[in-house]
Amino acid sequence: MATNKRIVECVPNFSEGRDMAKIKQITDVIEQHEGVRLLDVDAGAATNRTVVTFAGSPEAVVEAAFRAVAKAAEVIDMRQHHGAHPRIGATDVLPIVPVSGITLEECAELARRLARRIADELSVPCYCYEAAAMRPERKNLAVCRKGEYEAIAERIGDPAEAPDFGARPYDEGVARTGCTVVGARDFLIAVNFNLNTTSTRRANAIAFDVREKGRPERIGDPITGKIKRDGDGNPVMRPGTLKSTKAIGWYIKEYGIAQVSMNITDINATPLHVAFDEVCRCAQNRGIRVTGTEIVGLVPERTLTEAGRHFLHKQQRSSGIPKDDIIKMAIKSLGLDDLKPFNPEEKVIERLLEPKEAEGGKALTDLTIEGFADETLRESPAPGGGSVSAYMGALGASLATMVANLSAHKPGWDARWKEFSDWADKGAEIQAELLRLVDEDTKAFDKVMAAFALPKNTDEEKRLRSESIRRATLFAAQVPLETMRCASKVFKICRAMVEEGNPNSVSDAGVGALAARAAMIGAGLNVKINAASLDGETAKALVGEADSMVENAMKAESEILEMAERAIGNK
């Protein structure tokens, strides 16, 4: 899987939960937009409201959201709407949520631009809330939605209450669509912690111990005593131990157990594994044990990888291992399969967004080693030397990382586990990037071939074709150059493992350096063959950087092999 992919989630709430034909019209425009995947549609008849969840690249998600708002404005008439849930418009709220490779602040800017576009192009007035709020008080959704739909006619003409974008005198258009509240918020995790008790009272006590709001302080008896109040008559609260959490206890008849049900509203302030450990601690203090965890809905991949690393480090084990192994550690440590099997392919957002084989073809890195070798030997020109070079670099990183992991778990070296785990983490990161470049190199070659296939019947077509070939060729030279930059980092880990690592594995570190050197030279050849088709200055710069890196690689490999030979001779 590519690293650092930019992914956002969007969770719009539409004021229609009974007419499935209208709901489908809205979700169809989302599903039909390239670059997004519809993840969930939750329609409620009593609330007359549908919560839709979709995700993808930021640009694609924002465009799909705009189209969904346009369709909702077309098919939903707020003058006819009634339901149990607060609402202010056909598209009531529209939050953009960072998943990976993007910050909350960047999502807030996306939300503001989207709100302006909705107001300008669709004539739907918009408020901005949470991280995208234009005024501090409007961070709170309830402030933006004050008085609900029925109060719009009065509020829209009041400068203090008017929408952030699209304010105008109340008219038939506003009456039909209402307003929309657009914002950005952190990812919210809904999670239930399973308890070995049937007592809702005990579960509630644990929930009050940990939730940010805490519990009311009482005079005398902590359970039945009179609630303390401040000068304004408000209850005096004793805060819980976990920031950005809301929690209650309840009994689930289906499972025959009580649970602590929690919403984590900021996973940066309180990651899932931190919440789990704290609920376990508070439960134990009350003679209760947490038997597992139930995640409601979807989670970002980092929630599980952070948890897996946390539990590995608690065991003083290296976390520089394959990502799937880290996630397995999280599943077992959190007890995610306590009540039913937990499948990351169905619960992790990034996994759901991965292209299906029918959509994008099978990636080279999805093949077996025999399959990769067979694919390479066929008469097609790709995969070629660039992809193979990246793979050799990945193998070099893997060998160096293996030595780090063996060293972290070597008997008698327990005090040094973190030192070697840090090396292994670096090696695993390099390996993941080089594996991405395996497929990236083949994609770069395919772009060159596609450029050469462009029509050349007119002078304009010839000009466009020539420019496309130049851009594609430049990209095809830059990808192996990136492979070289990445593979060059392998030598530092190999050197450290020869000098400091498990002496029984010093030969593996030496082979890792050999593989990294082969990757550097091979990728360098691919830089040169593509640069040969480019203009003089550009080609000169590319080849110059490649030659310099090859020279450094040769020197580093030679030094590491000499060190390895000496270490083997001294055994």
N, C-alpha and C positions, 0 to 999 in steps of 0.2 A: 504494500500500500504506500502511496506517496506520502511523504512527510510534510507537515506544515500546510496541509490543504486548508484553504479558507472556506469555512462552512458556517452558515447561520440557520437558525430555525425561526419560523414565523407561526404565530398561534392566533389568528384572527377569530373573533367571535361575531357571528352573524345573527341578526334578529329574525331568525326563521328556524323553527325546529319541528314543524308539523307537515309542511308540504315538501315531500322528498323530491319532487320534480324540480322545484326551485333550488333546493339545496344542491342537487346534482348539476344544475346549470352553472352554479358557482364553482363547485369542485372540479368540473370538467375543464374550465379555463385554467385552473392551476395545474391539473394533470397533463394538459396538452402543451404546457410550456417547457421547452428544453432546458435541462440543467437543474430541475427541481424534482423532488419525489414527494408525492402525497403520502403521509405516514398514518394519519388517523382522522376520522370524521365522527364526531360524537354529538348526535342530535338529541335534544330533550324536548318532549312535548309539553310538559308542565311549564318549563321555563320559556318555551317557544324560542329556543336559542340553539345554535350549532357551533361547537368549537372545532375548528379545523387545524390540523398540524401538518406543516410541510417544511422541507429543508432543502438546502443546496448551496450553490455559490451565492455570495452576497448580491451580485448583479442580477442573477436569474431570479432569486427569491423576491427582490424588490419589484422587479417587473411583473412577476406572477401575482404579487400582492396587489399591485395597482390594477391589474386586469380583473382580479376578484372583487375589488371594491367597486369597479365600474359595473360589473355584472350584478352585484348586490343592489346597487343604486337603481338598476334597471328593473329587477324582478321583485324587490321588496318595497312595499308602500307603508311607511311608518304610521300613516294615519289610520291604518287598519290593525296595527300591532298591539297585542296584549299578551303579557306573560308574567311569570313570577319573579324573574330576574331583573335587576336594575339595567337600564339600557338608555342610550341617547341617540342611536342611529342605526341605519340598516347594517352597516359594518360598525359595530359598537366599539370594540377595542381592537388594536392591531399592534402587538408588541413584536419587535425584532430581537432575537436572543443569540448571543455569541455561543458557538459550539466549539470551534477550533480555528486557530490561525488568525483570529481577529479579536480586537478588544471591545469592551462595552462602550468605550468612548466613540470608537469607529461606528458601532451599530447605532449610537445615538445620532450621529451625523447623518447616517443613511435614513434614519427615521424622520429627521427634520426635513430632509430633501424630499422624501416621499410625501410627507404631509403637505408641503408646499405644492407639489405636483398634483396631488389629489384635489386640492382647493382650486388651483389654477385651471386644470384641464377637465375636471369632472364637476366643478362647482359644488363640491361637498366641503363645508367648513370643517376645519380640523383643530383640535387641541393636541398639545404634545405633553406627555406625562413620563413619569419615572426618570431615567437618565437623560431623556431627550427634552425634559421640561424647559420651557422658556422662562418660567417664573418659578421660584423656589416652592411656593405653595402648591403648584400644579404637579409636583412629583407624585402627589397622592391622587390616585385615580378617582376617588370619591369627590374630590374638589372639582375636577374637570367635568364630572357627570352630575354635579349638584342639581337637584330638581328633576333630573332625567329628561326624557324627550319633551315632556309637557312644559318644561321651563325654558325651552330654547327661544320661543317667541319673545320672552321678556329679557333673557340674558344677552341675546345676540346684538342688541342695540346699546348695551351698557359697556363702555370702554373697559371697566374693571372686570367684566364677566365675559367679554366677547372672545371668540375663538382666536388662536394664534395665527391661523391662516384662513382666509376666505370669509372674513366677517362682512356682512352686508345686511340691509334691511330684510326682515322676515318675509319670505315669499313662498309661492307654491312649491318651488324646487326644494327649499330647505324643509318645508313641511313634509315632503315626500321622503327625502333621504335622511333627514336629521343630520347630526354631526358625527364625526369619527374621531376617536382618541387614539393617536399614533404614538408609540414610544419604544423604548429599548430597556430591557431589564436583564438581569442575570438569569442563568438557567436555574429553573426550579426543579428540585428532585422531590417527588412524593415517595415516601418509603415507610414501611411498617416493620417494626422489630418484633419478632415472635417470642413469646414468653412461655415458660413452663408453668403457667398458672391459668386459671379460669376467672380470676378476680379482676373485674373492671376497676374496682377501687384501688387495688395495688398498681395496676397499669397506669392509672391516672396519677398516682403519687409519683411514679417514676417520670412520667411526662412533665409534671410540674417541677421536678428536680432539675430537668435539663432544658426545658424550653426557655427562650430568651425572656419572655414575659414573667416567668416564674409563678409564684403563688401569693395570695394575700397573706400579710402578716396578721396573726391573731393574738388576742390578749388571753393569757392563761393557756388553756389546752390548745395545742397546735392544730387540732382537727375540728373541734367543736366550739372553740373560744370565739368571742366576738371579734369581728374584723376591725383592725385599726384603720383609721381614716385621717387624711390630712386636713388642713384648715378649710379646704374647699369641699370637703365631704367625699373626696375620692379615696378608694382603697389604697393603702400603702402596700406596695408590692415588694417581695423579696425576689430579685432576679434569679433566673436559672443559669446554668453553666455554659450553655451553647448559644453563641451569637447567631442571629439570622435564622432562627428556627421557631416553628409553631408546632405544638404537639398536644395530643389528648390520648387517653387510654380507652380502649373499647374491647368488647368480646365478639369474636367472629364464630357464629354458630357452625358455618361450613367446615371450619378447621377444628372447632372445639377448644380454642385457646384464646387468651387475651393478647392484645398487641398494644405497643406504643406506636400510634400513627403520627408521622411527622412530615412536615413540609420544610425543606431546607431551601431558603430563598436566596442564599448567596453561598455557592459551593466553594468560593475562594475563602470566605470567612470561616466556614465550617464544612470541610470536605466530608464525604460520606463515611470514610473510615474513622474519622475523629468522632463523629456522632455515634457510630457503632460502639467504639471503645467506651465512650462516656455513658451510654445507656447500659452497657454491660456492667460498668462500675457501680452505677446507681442501683441497678437491679440486684447485684450481689449484696449491696448494703442492706437490702430488704429481704434477703433470703431467696431471691428469684434468679433464674438463669435465662439469658437470651439464647434461644436455640437456633435462630436463623434470621434472615432478612428477606423481605419481599419488596422488590422495586416495582412501583406502579408506573406504567408508561415506559418511556425511553430515557437513556442516559448518554452523555458524551463518553467517548472511549476513555478519556483521561481520568474520569471518575474511577474506573476499574483499574487502570494502570497505576494511578497514584496509590490506590488501596493495596494492590499487589506488592508494590515496592515497600510500602509501609510495613506490611506483615513479614516480608522477607527480611527487612532490616531489623525487625524485632527479634528475629531468629539469628541475627548476625550472619545472614546469607547475602551473597551478591545478587544485585538486581539487574546486572548486565546479561540478561538471558532473553530468549525470544519473547516478543510481545504476547503471543498466545499463552506461553507458560506463565507470564506475569498475571494475565487475566484469570487463568485457572487457579492461581494462588488466591486471588481476590474472591473468586466464587466460593472456594472451600473455606476461606477464613471468615467471610461474612455470612456463610451459610445460605447463600442465595438459592441453593437447590434443596432447601429444607422442606418446603411445601410442595414443590413441583420442579421438574427439570428447568434449568436456566440456560438458555441458548443465546450466546452473545450475538449471533447472526440475526436474531429477532428483537434484541433489546438495545443494541448499541447503534446510535444514529449513523455514525460513519459507515458501519457495516451495511446498513440498509441502503446507503447511497452509492455503494460500489456498483459499477456497471455489471449487469448480467452478461454471461458469456455470449448470449445471442445478440446483445446490443453492441458490445465492443470487441468481441473476439477474446480468446484466452490469452492472458499476459504470459510473456516468456517466463517470468518468475513463478507462475502457477504450474509450470511443467515439472515433471520429475527430471533428475539429472540426465537420465537416459533420453527422455523426451526432448530436453534442451539440446543435447548432442545430436540427436536425429534431426531436429529442426534446423540446426546449423549446417549439417552436411548436405542438405538438399540443394538443388540447383538454383534456388532463389537467392538473391544477393543479401537478403536480410533474414535473420540476424547475421551480422558480420563481425569484423574485428573490433568495432567499437563496443558492441554489446558484450562480446567475450572478454574484452579488456576490463570492463566494469565488473563483470562477474568474477574475474580473477582477483580484482581488488577487494571485492566482497569476501572472497575466500580468505584472503590475507588478513582482513579485519577479523573474520571469524576465528582464525587460528590464534591471533594475538589475544582476543577476548577469551577464548577457551583457557589459555594459560592463566589469565587474570582470575577467572572463575575457579580454576583448580587451586590457585594460590590462596584465594579467599577462604577456601574450605579445607586447607591443608592442616592436619593435626599438628598442634603446637604453635600454629600461626594465628590463633583466634584473635589476638590483640590487633592484628593487621587487616582484619576482614574488610573494614570500611575503605582503607587505602586501595585494596585490590578491586572492591566493588565499584569505586569511582572510576578506575581504569576500564573496568568491564562496561560500565555505562557509556563511556566515551566510544569504546570499540563497537558496541551495539548500535549506537547512533550513526557511526560512519558506515557500518555494514548496511543499515537500512537505506541510507542515502545512495550508496553504490548500487544496491538492488533496484532502486527506482531508476537509476541511470541506465541500467540494462535495457529496460523497455523504452526509455526516453531516446536512446541512441537509434533504435529501430524506427521509432516514430519520426525522428529527424530525417532519416533516409527516405521514409515514405513521403515526407513533405517535398523533398527534392524531386522525387519521381512524379508527384502530382503537379508540380510546377512545370516540369518538362512536357507534361501531357496537355497543358493549356493550349487553346487555339492560337494560330498565328496567321490568320488570313488577311488581316488589315494591319496598317502601320500601328494603330492604337493597340490592337491585340498583341502585336509583336513587342511593343513597349511594355505593356503590362506583364506579358510572359517573361520578358527579360528581367524586369524588376522582381518578379516573384521568385525566379530562379536564384537571383542574387541574395535575396533575403533568406530563402530556404537553405542555400549553401552556407551562408554565414552562420545560421543556426546550427547546421550540421557540423561546423567546425567548433562552435562554442560548446556543444554538449560534451565531446571528448575532452575538451580543455577543462570543463567542470569535473569530469571524471578524474583527471590528473590532479586537480586541486584537492579533491576529496581523498584519493588514494594516497597522496603524499602524507596525510595525517596518520596513516597506518604505521609508518616507520617509528614514530615517537613511542607508540604503545609497544611495538616489537622490541625496541631498545630497552624500555623499562622492564619488560618481562624477562629479557635475557639477563639484565643486571640484578633485578630484584625478585623475579618470580620463582615459582616452583622449579628447582634445578632439574627435576626429572622430566620437565617439559620444555627445556631450553631449545631442543631441536625443532619443536613446533613453532616457536617464536621465530626461529631462523627461516623456516619454510614460509611463514607469513610474510617475512621481508622479501623473499624471493618472489612470491605471488604479487606483492605490491609493486616491485620493480617491473615485473612483466606487464602489469596493468598500466604503469606509467609509460613504458616504451610503446606498448600497443596503442594506447590512446593517443600518444604523441604522433604516431604514424597517421592516424585518422585525422588529426588536426591538420597535418601537412597536406594530405591528399585533397582535402576540401579547400584549404587555403590556396592551393594552386590555381583554383578557378576564380579567385577574388582579386581585386585591384591591389597594386603594389604595397601601399602603406598599411592597409588592413591586414594583408597576408603577412607582411613583415612583422607586425606586432603580435599576431597569433603564433607564428612559428618561433619568434624570439622567446615568448613566454614558455612555450612547450619545450624548447631546447634547454632553457635554464632549469626547468623542473626535472627533466630527464637527467641532466648532469648532477643535480642534487640527489636524485633518487639513486643513481649508480654509486655515489659516494656513501650514502646512508646504508644501502644494502651491503656494501663491502665491509663497512665497519661493524655492522651487526653480525654478519657471518663470521668475521674474525673473532668477535667476542664469544659467539656461540661455540666455535671450534675450541677456544681456550677453556670454556666452561665444561665442555664435554671431556676434554683431555684431563681436566683436574678431578673428574669424578672417581 
